[in-house]
Amino acid sequence: MDPKIRNIFMVLFMLAFVGTIIVYFSSNQDMKLTWYFGGAAILFYLIFRFSKK
């Protein structure tokens, strides 16, 4: 995979990770919404991690 695209997935992972923490505390600890953001963060990390050439 192109390094630029890999970097995009890394940025998406970092945003989803931070978003998970923000959603957890700002939504009065709504776990359903938190798991959505956490799942997205895990997905972006796995794409980034296993997309080496």
DSSP file (Angstrom, degrees, kcal/mol; ACC not computed):
  #  RESIDUE AA STRUCTURE BP1 BP2  ACC     N-H-->O    O-->H-N    N-H-->O    O-->H-N    TCO  KAPPA ALPHA  PHI   PSI    X-CA   Y-CA   Z-CA
    1    1 A M              0   0    0      0, 0.0    52,-0.2     0, 0.0     5,-0.0   0.000 360.0 360.0 360.0 146.1    0.0    0.0    0.0
    2    2 A D     >  -     0   0    0      1,-0.1     4,-2.2    50,-0.1     3,-0.4  -0.361 360.0-127.8 -61.6 135.6    1.1    3.5   -0.8
    3    3 A P  H  > S+     0   0    0      0, 0.0     4,-2.2     0, 0.0     5,-0.1   0.821 108.3  57.6 -58.3 -31.0    2.8    5.2    2.3
    4    4 A K  H  > S+     0   0    0      2,-0.2     4,-1.7     1,-0.2     5,-0.1   0.917 107.9  46.1 -64.8 -41.8    0.4    8.2    1.9
    5    5 A I  H  > S+     0   0    0     -3,-0.4     4,-1.9     2,-0.2    -1,-0.2   0.893 110.5  53.4 -67.9 -39.2   -2.6    6.0    2.2
    6    6 A R  H  X S+     0   0    0     -4,-2.2     4,-1.8     1,-0.2    -1,-0.2   0.902 107.9  51.4 -60.8 -40.3   -1.1    4.2    5.2
    7    7 A N  H  X S+     0   0    0     -4,-2.2     4,-2.3     1,-0.2    -1,-0.2   0.856 105.4  55.6 -65.9 -34.4   -0.5    7.6    6.9
    8    8 A I  H  X S+     0   0    0     -4,-1.7     4,-2.5     1,-0.2    -1,-0.2   0.920 108.0  48.4 -62.7 -43.0   -4.2    8.5    6.3
    9    9 A F  H  X S+     0   0    0     -4,-1.9     4,-2.2     2,-0.2    -2,-0.2   0.847 109.8  52.8 -66.6 -32.4   -5.2    5.3    8.1
   10   10 A M  H  X S+     0   0    0     -4,-1.8     4,-2.3     2,-0.2    -2,-0.2   0.912 110.4  46.9 -67.4 -41.5   -2.9    6.2   11.0
   11   11 A V  H  X S+     0   0    0     -4,-2.3     4,-2.5     2,-0.2    -2,-0.2   0.909 111.7  51.2 -65.3 -41.5   -4.4    9.6   11.3
   12   12 A L  H  X S+     0   0    0     -4,-2.5     4,-2.5     1,-0.2    -2,-0.2   0.892 109.5  51.4 -62.3 -38.9   -7.9    8.1   11.2
   13   13 A F  H  X S+     0   0    0     -4,-2.2     4,-2.5     2,-0.2    -2,-0.2   0.940 110.5  47.4 -62.2 -47.2   -6.9    5.7   13.9
   14   14 A M  H  X S+     0   0    0     -4,-2.3     4,-2.4     1,-0.2     5,-0.2   0.906 113.3  48.4 -63.1 -41.2   -5.6    8.5   16.1
   15   15 A L  H  X S+     0   0    0     -4,-2.5     4,-2.7     1,-0.2    -1,-0.2   0.908 112.7  47.7 -65.3 -41.5   -8.7   10.6   15.6
   16   16 A A  H  X S+     0   0    0     -4,-2.5     4,-2.0     2,-0.2    25,-0.2   0.875 111.4  51.8 -67.0 -36.4  -11.0    7.6   16.3
   17   17 A F  H  X S+     0   0    0     -4,-2.5     4,-1.5     2,-0.2    -2,-0.2   0.946 114.4  41.4 -64.8 -48.5   -9.0    6.8   19.5
   18   18 A V  H  X S+     0   0    0     -4,-2.4     4,-2.4     1,-0.2    -2,-0.2   0.892 113.2  55.2 -65.2 -38.9   -9.3   10.3   20.8
   19   19 A G  H  X S+     0   0    0     -4,-2.7     4,-3.0    -5,-0.2     5,-0.2   0.848 102.6  57.1 -62.0 -34.7  -12.9   10.4   19.7
   20   20 A T  H  X S+     0   0    0     -4,-2.0     4,-2.1    17,-0.2    -1,-0.2   0.926 109.6  44.0 -61.5 -44.9  -13.6    7.3   21.7
   21   21 A I  H  X S+     0   0    0     -4,-1.5     4,-1.8     2,-0.2     5,-0.2   0.914 115.4  48.0 -67.0 -42.7  -12.4    9.0   24.9
   22   22 A I  H  X S+     0   0    0     -4,-2.4     4,-2.5     1,-0.2     5,-0.2   0.923 112.6  48.2 -65.0 -44.0  -14.2   12.2   24.1
   23   23 A V  H  X S+     0   0    0     -4,-3.0     4,-1.9     1,-0.2     7,-0.4   0.892 107.9  56.3 -64.4 -39.2  -17.5   10.4   23.3
   24   24 A Y  H  <>S+     0   0    0     -4,-2.1     5,-2.0    -5,-0.2     6,-0.2   0.928 116.7  33.5 -59.0 -46.2  -17.2    8.3   26.5
   25   25 A F  H ><5S+     0   0    0     -4,-1.8     3,-0.6     1,-0.2    -1,-0.2   0.804 120.5  47.9 -83.9 -28.8  -17.1   11.3   28.8
   26   26 A S  H 3<5S+     0   0    0     -4,-2.5    -2,-0.2     1,-0.2    -1,-0.2   0.701 107.1  55.5 -86.4 -17.8  -19.3   13.7   26.8
   27   27 A S  T 3<5S-     0   0    0     -4,-1.9    -1,-0.2    -5,-0.2    -2,-0.1   0.120 119.1-102.6-100.1  22.4  -22.2   11.2   26.2
   28   28 A N  T < 5S-     0   0    0     -3,-0.6    -3,-0.2     1,-0.2    -2,-0.1   0.897  78.9 -54.7  58.1  42.5  -22.6   10.5   29.9
   29   29 A Q  S   <S+     0   0    0     -5,-2.0     2,-0.9    -6,-0.3    -1,-0.2   0.874  76.9 177.8  59.4  46.6  -20.8    7.2   29.5
   30   30 A D     >  -     0   0    0     -7,-0.4     4,-1.8    -6,-0.2    -1,-0.2  -0.703  10.6-166.9 -77.2 106.1  -23.0    5.8   26.7
   31   31 A M  H  > S+     0   0    0     -2,-0.9     4,-2.5     1,-0.2     5,-0.2   0.806  79.2  60.6 -71.7 -30.2  -21.2    2.5   26.0
   32   32 A K  H  > S+     0   0    0      2,-0.2     4,-1.4     1,-0.2    -1,-0.2   0.952 110.6  40.2 -62.4 -49.1  -23.0    1.7   22.7
   33   33 A L  H  > S+     0   0    0      1,-0.2     4,-1.8     2,-0.2    -1,-0.2   0.867 113.8  55.0 -67.0 -36.8  -21.7    4.9   21.1
   34   34 A T  H  X S+     0   0    0     -4,-1.8     4,-2.6     1,-0.2    -1,-0.2   0.894 105.5  52.2 -64.1 -39.8  -18.3    4.4   22.7
   35   35 A W  H  X S+     0   0    0     -4,-2.5     4,-2.8     2,-0.2    -1,-0.2   0.842 105.0  56.5 -66.6 -32.3  -18.0    0.9   21.2
   36   36 A Y  H  X S+     0   0    0     -4,-1.4     4,-2.0     2,-0.2    -1,-0.2   0.948 112.1  40.9 -62.1 -47.4  -18.8    2.3   17.7
   37   37 A F  H  X S+     0   0    0     -4,-1.8     4,-2.2     2,-0.2    -2,-0.2   0.892 115.7  50.8 -68.2 -38.7  -15.8    4.7   18.0
   38   38 A G  H  X S+     0   0    0     -4,-2.6     4,-2.3     2,-0.2    -2,-0.2   0.896 109.5  50.7 -65.0 -40.2  -13.6    2.1   19.6
   39   39 A G  H  X S+     0   0    0     -4,-2.8     4,-2.5     2,-0.2    -1,-0.2   0.884 109.5  50.6 -64.4 -38.8  -14.5   -0.4   16.9
   40   40 A A  H  X S+     0   0    0     -4,-2.0     4,-2.6     2,-0.2    -1,-0.2   0.903 109.6  51.1 -64.3 -40.7  -13.6    2.1   14.2
   41   41 A A  H  X S+     0   0    0     -4,-2.2     4,-2.2   -25,-0.2    -2,-0.2   0.917 111.2  47.5 -63.3 -42.9  -10.3    2.8   15.9
   42   42 A I  H  X S+     0   0    0     -4,-2.3     4,-2.5     2,-0.2    -2,-0.2   0.917 112.1  50.4 -64.3 -42.7   -9.5   -0.9   16.0
   43   43 A L  H  X S+     0   0    0     -4,-2.5     4,-2.3     1,-0.2    -2,-0.2   0.931 111.3  47.2 -61.4 -47.0  -10.4   -1.3   12.4
   44   44 A F  H  X S+     0   0    0     -4,-2.6     4,-2.3     1,-0.2    -1,-0.2   0.877 112.2  51.1 -63.7 -37.1   -8.2    1.6   11.3
   45   45 A Y  H  X S+     0   0    0     -4,-2.2     4,-3.2    -5,-0.2    -2,-0.2   0.927 109.9  48.7 -65.8 -43.9   -5.3    0.3   13.3
   46   46 A L  H  X S+     0   0    0     -4,-2.5     4,-2.3     2,-0.2    -2,-0.2   0.897 111.5  49.4 -64.6 -39.1   -5.6   -3.2   11.8
   47   47 A I  H  < S+     0   0    0     -4,-2.3     4,-0.2    -5,-0.2    -1,-0.2   0.927 115.3  44.7 -62.8 -43.7   -5.7   -1.8    8.3
   48   48 A F  H >< S+     0   0    0     -4,-2.3     3,-0.9    -5,-0.2    -2,-0.2   0.923 114.8  48.3 -64.7 -44.2   -2.7    0.4    9.1
   49   49 A R  H 3< S+     0   0    0     -4,-3.2     3,-0.4     1,-0.2    -2,-0.2   0.875 118.3  36.5 -67.7 -40.6   -0.8   -2.5   10.8
   50   50 A F  T 3< S+     0   0    0     -4,-2.3    -1,-0.2    -5,-0.2    -2,-0.2   0.130  93.9  86.7-104.0  20.5   -1.3   -5.2    8.2
   51   51 A S    <   +     0   0    0     -3,-0.9    -1,-0.2    -4,-0.2    -2,-0.1   0.122  55.9 133.5-105.4  21.4   -1.0   -3.0    5.0
   52   52 A K              0   0    0     -3,-0.4   -50,-0.1     1,-0.1    -3,-0.0  -0.349 360.0 360.0 -68.7 154.1    2.7   -3.1    4.7
   53   53 A K              0   0    0    -52,-0.2    -1,-0.1    -2,-0.0    -3,-0.0   0.468 360.0 360.0 -76.3 360.0    4.1   -3.9    1.3
